[in-house]
């Protein structure tokens, strides 16, 4: 018996808390980083319940530190009465010094921006995937939409032809 009974490895999707789908539509993501988050206890409980909104969030790098701004984590209704929760507070991101230096250099010199891509669990800790990204132009967005529609139509045609 090599595997322990009762211990199951989480699926790839079950470890995902939230995905910022808007980021893929608005930006070309060139490089990904995984950052830890400085959270309060009530925030972790809300994340476990899946209560988070990443769509309006962005990452700001200043003074050699990275911060997640605009991320909404609403408190659970059963939150403690002695805690005064702020759902949209600024949260510090934990990155290695080399990663921070790379982000600072790219955002200041080459016109890149840093966007949150998804929030997931990794070994029991909440991690944020951030991406070094460049904004898409309107014609790029149209081309992506056209490509997605064509892929969907192609799948539909192949499905009807086989079945």
C-alpha positions as CSV (number, residue, x, y, z in Angstrom):
1,X,0.0,0.0,0.0
2,X,2.0,3.0,-1.3
3,X,-0.8,5.6,-1.1
4,X,-2.4,6.8,2.1
5,X,-6.1,6.3,2.4
6,X,-8.1,9.5,2.7
7,X,-5.3,11.7,1.3
8,X,-6.4,13.0,-2.1
9,X,-4.4,15.3,-4.3
10,X,-6.5,18.3,-5.3
11,X,-7.4,18.6,-9.0
12,X,-5.9,21.4,-11.0
13,X,-9.3,23.2,-11.2
14,X,-10.2,22.8,-7.5
15,X,-7.1,24.6,-6.5
16,X,-8.2,27.7,-8.5
17,X,-10.0,30.3,-6.5
18,X,-10.6,33.0,-9.1
19,X,-9.5,33.8,-12.6
20,X,-9.2,37.3,-14.2
21,X,-10.6,36.5,-17.7
22,X,-10.6,40.1,-18.6
23,X,-6.7,40.2,-18.4
24,X,-6.3,37.8,-21.3
25,X,-8.7,39.8,-23.4
26,X,-7.1,43.2,-22.7
27,X,-3.4,42.3,-22.6
28,X,-0.7,40.2,-24.3
29,X,0.8,38.3,-21.3
30,X,4.5,37.9,-21.9
31,X,5.8,36.5,-18.6
32,X,4.1,35.0,-15.5
33,X,5.1,35.2,-11.9
34,X,3.7,33.5,-8.8
35,X,3.4,35.8,-5.8
36,X,2.3,35.3,-2.2
37,X,-0.2,37.6,-0.6
38,X,-0.3,39.2,2.9
39,X,-3.8,38.4,4.1
40,X,-5.8,38.7,7.3
41,X,-7.6,35.7,8.8
42,X,-11.1,36.8,7.7
43,X,-9.8,37.2,4.1
44,X,-8.5,33.6,4.0
45,X,-11.9,32.4,5.2
46,X,-13.6,34.4,2.4
47,X,-11.2,33.0,-0.2
48,X,-12.0,29.4,1.0
49,X,-15.6,30.3,0.4
50,X,-14.7,31.6,-3.1
51,X,-15.7,35.2,-2.4
52,X,-13.3,37.3,-4.5
53,X,-13.5,39.6,-7.5
54,X,-10.3,40.2,-9.5
55,X,-11.7,41.9,-12.5
56,X,-10.9,45.5,-11.5
57,X,-7.7,44.7,-9.7
58,X,-4.2,45.8,-10.8
59,X,-0.7,45.5,-9.5
60,X,1.4,48.6,-8.6
61,X,5.1,48.4,-8.1
62,X,6.6,51.2,-6.0
63,X,9.6,51.6,-3.7
64,X,10.8,48.1,-4.5
65,X,7.5,46.5,-3.4
66,X,4.5,45.2,-5.2
67,X,0.9,45.8,-4.1
68,X,-2.5,44.4,-5.3
69,X,-4.9,47.3,-5.5
70,X,-8.7,47.1,-6.2
71,X,-9.2,43.4,-5.4
72,X,-12.5,42.9,-3.7
73,X,-12.7,40.2,-1.0
74,X,-16.0,40.7,0.8
75,X,-16.1,39.4,4.4
76,X,-18.3,36.5,5.3
77,X,-21.5,37.4,7.2
78,X,-20.2,35.3,10.1
79,X,-17.1,37.4,10.5
80,X,-16.0,38.4,14.0
81,X,-17.6,41.5,15.5
82,X,-14.3,42.9,16.7
83,X,-12.8,43.0,13.2
84,X,-13.5,46.0,11.0
85,X,-13.0,44.5,7.5
86,X,-12.1,46.6,4.5
87,X,-12.9,44.5,1.4
88,X,-10.8,46.6,-1.1
89,X,-7.7,47.3,1.0
90,X,-4.3,47.3,-0.6
91,X,-2.6,44.0,-0.2
92,X,1.2,43.5,-0.3
93,X,2.6,40.9,-2.7
94,X,5.5,38.7,-1.7
95,X,8.1,38.3,-4.5
96,X,11.8,37.5,-4.7
97,X,14.1,40.5,-5.1
98,X,15.1,39.5,-8.7
99,X,11.5,39.2,-9.7
100,X,10.7,42.6,-8.3
101,X,13.7,44.1,-10.1
102,X,12.5,42.6,-13.4
103,X,9.0,44.0,-12.9
104,X,10.3,47.5,-12.0
105,X,12.6,47.6,-15.0
106,X,9.9,46.4,-17.4
107,X,7.2,48.7,-16.2
108,X,9.3,51.8,-16.0
109,X,11.4,51.5,-19.2
110,X,9.5,49.4,-21.7
111,X,5.9,50.3,-21.2
112,X,4.7,47.1,-19.7
113,X,2.1,46.7,-17.0
114,X,1.6,44.1,-14.3
115,X,-1.9,42.4,-14.2
116,X,-3.3,39.8,-11.8
117,X,-4.2,36.6,-13.8
118,X,-5.6,34.2,-11.2
119,X,-5.7,33.3,-7.6
120,X,-5.1,29.7,-6.5
121,X,-4.0,27.5,-3.6
122,X,-0.5,26.1,-3.5
123,X,0.4,23.9,-0.6
124,X,-2.3,25.4,1.6
125,X,-1.3,29.0,0.8
126,X,-3.1,31.5,-1.4
127,X,-0.9,32.5,-4.4
128,X,-1.5,35.1,-7.1
129,X,-0.3,34.6,-10.6
130,X,0.6,37.9,-12.1
131,X,1.7,38.6,-15.6
132,X,4.0,41.1,-17.2
133,X,1.8,42.3,-20.0
134,X,1.4,44.8,-22.9
135,X,-1.9,46.3,-23.8
136,X,-3.8,45.1,-26.9
137,X,-5.0,47.5,-29.5
138,X,-8.6,47.4,-30.7
139,X,-7.8,45.5,-33.9
140,X,-5.9,42.8,-31.8
141,X,-9.0,42.3,-29.7
142,X,-11.2,41.9,-32.8
143,X,-8.7,39.4,-34.3
144,X,-8.8,37.4,-31.1
145,X,-12.6,37.4,-31.0
146,X,-12.7,36.3,-34.7
147,X,-10.2,33.5,-34.0
148,X,-12.3,32.3,-31.0
149,X,-15.5,32.3,-33.1
150,X,-13.8,30.4,-35.9
151,X,-12.5,27.7,-33.5
152,X,-16.0,27.3,-32.0
153,X,-17.5,27.0,-35.4
154,X,-14.9,24.5,-36.5
155,X,-15.6,22.3,-33.5
156,X,-19.3,22.5,-34.2
157,X,-18.8,21.5,-37.8
158,X,-16.5,18.6,-36.9
159,X,-18.9,17.4,-34.2
160,X,-21.8,17.3,-36.7
161,X,-19.8,15.6,-39.3
162,X,-18.5,12.8,-37.1
163,X,-21.8,12.2,-35.2
